[in-house]
Amino acid sequence: MRAFTNRTARTSALVGAVAAAGLLLTACGGDGAAPSASATASPSATAAAPGSAASPAPAPGPFNDADVLFAQMMIPHHEQALEMARLADGRAEDADVKKLVAAIERAQDPEIRTMRAWLKGWDRPESADNGSDHGGDHGSSSGSGSGSGMAGMMSEQDMKRLAAAEGKEFDRAFAELMIAHHEGAVAMAEDERKNGLNATAKKLADDVVRTQSAEVAELRKILDRL
């Protein structure tokens, strides 16, 4: 009788342990399956990856003056493109112009943050004329005016003309000015591809050439039908 009682107690304990393990597994896996890798990842593993829009990373590897100048000049160049794109709100009429505006905003704002991270990592100023000896003969990188020395930059008069336009007039002006602006960016990116050293910076230059050349072709088609 005592042996039977002991066996019953051991059986009950075993059943209880199995049931507890089942509950724990269900809590972890939801359907009784083992927890996935993502479910067991540490908080640091699920944080924003370096180089993402939330946390741009410095460009790894060696760099030279051409890489620094590319970032210093492309930042204000992109900033002006975003300023032009923002003017489309309430002024643009053409659907394709609006699509291109959205594409410009989507691509160039993250690129600005990325290039700022590079310069910070390289211990270089954001402005080419802010105590830097990398400015060469490109002039100021303040971001506006024909005297900026950067290819394709709009003058104050150009920006006022764009801001004053509406509807199809805005669409035509935007296409004309953005073609010139993009062609300037492509020329700067081509210089980086030729003279730069940093692989990450040269990859972004490749992206600029590819993306903005395609947008120039699209803008020309828009002009042809407006």
C-alpha positions in Angstrom: 0.0 0.0 0.0 2.9 2.3 0.9 4.6 1.5 -2.4 1.4 2.3 -4.3 1.1 5.6 -2.6 4.7 6.5 -3.4 4.3 5.6 -7.0 1.1 7.7 -7.1 2.9 10.7 -5.6 5.8 10.4 -8.1 3.3 10.1 -11.0 1.5 13.2 -9.8 4.8 15.2 -9.5 5.8 14.1 -13.0 2.5 15.1 -14.5 2.7 18.5 -12.7 6.2 19.1 -14.1 5.2 18.2 -17.6 2.2 20.5 -17.4 4.3 23.4 -16.1 6.8 22.9 -18.9 4.0 22.9 -21.4 2.7 26.2 -20.1 6.1 27.8 -20.2 6.7 26.6 -23.8 3.3 27.9 -24.8 4.0 31.3 -23.2 7.3 31.5 -25.2 6.2 30.1 -28.5 2.6 31.0 -28.7 1.6 27.8 -30.5 3.8 25.4 -28.5 6.7 25.8 -30.9 10.2 26.8 -29.8 10.7 30.6 -29.6 12.0 32.2 -32.8 15.4 33.9 -33.0 13.7 37.3 -33.1 11.8 36.5 -29.9 14.9 35.7 -28.0 17.1 38.5 -29.4 18.5 41.0 -27.0 17.3 44.6 -27.1 20.5 45.7 -28.7 20.0 43.2 -31.5 16.6 44.8 -32.4 17.8 48.4 -32.2 18.2 50.5 -35.3 21.0 49.2 -37.5 24.0 51.5 -38.1 23.5 53.4 -41.3 19.7 53.4 -41.1 17.7 56.6 -41.4 17.4 56.6 -37.6 21.1 56.1 -36.9 23.5 57.0 -39.8 27.0 55.6 -39.4 30.4 57.1 -40.3 31.8 55.7 -43.6 34.3 53.1 -42.7 37.8 52.8 -44.2 40.2 55.4 -45.5 39.1 58.7 -47.1 40.6 61.6 -48.9 40.0 65.3 -49.6 37.7 64.4 -52.6 35.4 62.4 -50.3 35.2 65.2 -47.8 34.5 67.8 -50.4 31.8 65.6 -52.0 29.9 65.4 -48.7 30.5 69.1 -47.9 29.1 70.2 -51.2 26.4 67.6 -51.7 24.7 68.4 -48.4 23.7 72.0 -49.3 23.0 70.8 -52.9 20.5 68.2 -51.5 19.1 70.8 -49.1 18.2 73.1 -52.0 16.6 70.3 -53.9 14.4 69.6 -50.8 13.6 73.3 -50.6 12.5 73.2 -54.3 10.5 70.0 -53.7 8.6 71.6 -50.7 7.5 74.4 -52.9 5.5 71.9 -54.9 2.9 71.6 -52.1 -0.1 73.5 -53.3 1.6 74.6 -56.5 2.3 71.5 -58.6 -0.5 70.2 -60.8 1.1 67.4 -62.8 0.8 64.0 -61.3 4.2 62.9 -62.5 5.8 66.1 -61.1 4.2 65.2 -57.8 5.6 61.7 -57.9 9.1 63.0 -58.6 8.8 65.5 -55.8 8.0 62.6 -53.4 10.9 60.5 -54.7 13.4 63.4 -54.2 12.2 63.9 -50.6 12.4 60.2 -49.9 15.9 59.8 -51.2 17.7 63.0 -50.4 16.8 63.7 -46.8 18.3 60.4 -45.6 21.4 61.0 -47.8 21.9 64.4 -46.0 21.9 62.7 -42.6 24.2 60.0 -43.9 26.8 62.5 -45.2 26.6 64.5 -42.0 27.5 61.4 -40.1 30.5 60.8 -42.4 31.9 64.3 -41.8 31.4 63.9 -38.1 33.2 60.6 -38.2 36.0 62.1 -40.3 36.3 65.1 -37.9 35.6 67.5 -40.7 33.3 70.5 -40.8 30.0 70.4 -42.6 30.8 73.5 -44.6 33.7 73.5 -47.1 34.5 77.1 -46.1 34.2 76.6 -42.4 37.9 76.4 -41.4 38.5 73.6 -43.9 41.3 73.4 -46.4 39.3 71.1 -48.6 37.3 73.7 -50.4 39.5 74.1 -53.4 38.1 76.6 -55.9 34.5 75.5 -55.4 33.6 78.5 -53.3 31.0 78.8 -50.6 28.7 75.9 -49.8 26.1 78.0 -48.1 23.4 76.5 -50.3 21.9 79.2 -52.5 22.9 81.8 -55.0 24.7 81.6 -58.3 27.9 82.4 -56.5 27.9 79.2 -54.5 30.3 77.6 -57.0 28.4 74.3 -57.1 27.0 73.2 -60.4 23.3 73.4 -60.8 22.6 75.5 -57.7 19.6 77.9 -58.1 20.0 81.6 -57.6 17.7 83.5 -55.3 15.9 84.8 -58.4 15.3 81.2 -59.6 13.8 80.3 -56.2 11.6 83.3 -56.2 10.4 82.5 -59.7 9.5 79.0 -58.7 7.7 80.1 -55.5 5.6 82.6 -57.5 4.5 80.0 -60.1 1.4 77.8 -59.9 -0.2 74.9 -61.8 1.4 74.1 -65.2 3.6 77.2 -64.9 5.1 75.7 -61.7 5.4 72.3 -63.3 7.4 73.6 -66.2 9.6 75.8 -64.1 10.2 73.0 -61.6 11.1 70.6 -64.4 13.5 73.1 -66.0 15.2 74.1 -62.8 15.4 70.6 -61.4 17.0 69.2 -64.6 19.8 71.8 -64.2 20.0 71.0 -60.5 20.2 67.3 -61.0 22.8 67.6 -63.7 25.0 69.6 -61.3 24.6 66.8 -58.7 25.5 64.2 -61.3 28.6 66.1 -62.3 29.7 66.3 -58.6 29.0 62.6 -58.1 31.1 61.8 -61.2 34.0 63.7 -59.7 33.7 61.7 -56.5 33.6 58.4 -58.5 36.8 59.5 -60.3 38.7 61.1 -57.4 37.3 59.7 -54.2 38.9 57.0 -52.1 36.2 56.0 -49.6 34.2 53.0 -50.8 31.0 54.1 -49.0 31.1 57.6 -50.4 31.8 56.3 -53.9 28.8 54.0 -53.6 26.5 56.9 -52.7 28.0 58.8 -55.7 27.0 55.8 -57.9 23.5 56.0 -56.5 23.3 59.8 -57.2 24.4 59.3 -60.8 22.0 56.4 -61.4 18.9 57.9 -59.7 19.2 61.5 -60.7 20.1 60.7 -64.3 16.9 58.7 -64.5 14.9 61.5 -63.0 16.4 64.0 -65.5 15.2 61.7 -68.3 11.7 61.7 -66.7 11.7 65.4 -66.2 12.6 65.9 -69.9 9.6 63.8 -70.9 7.4 65.9 -68.7 8.6 69.1 -70.3 8.0 67.6 -73.7 4.3 67.1 -73.0 3.6 70.2 -70.9 
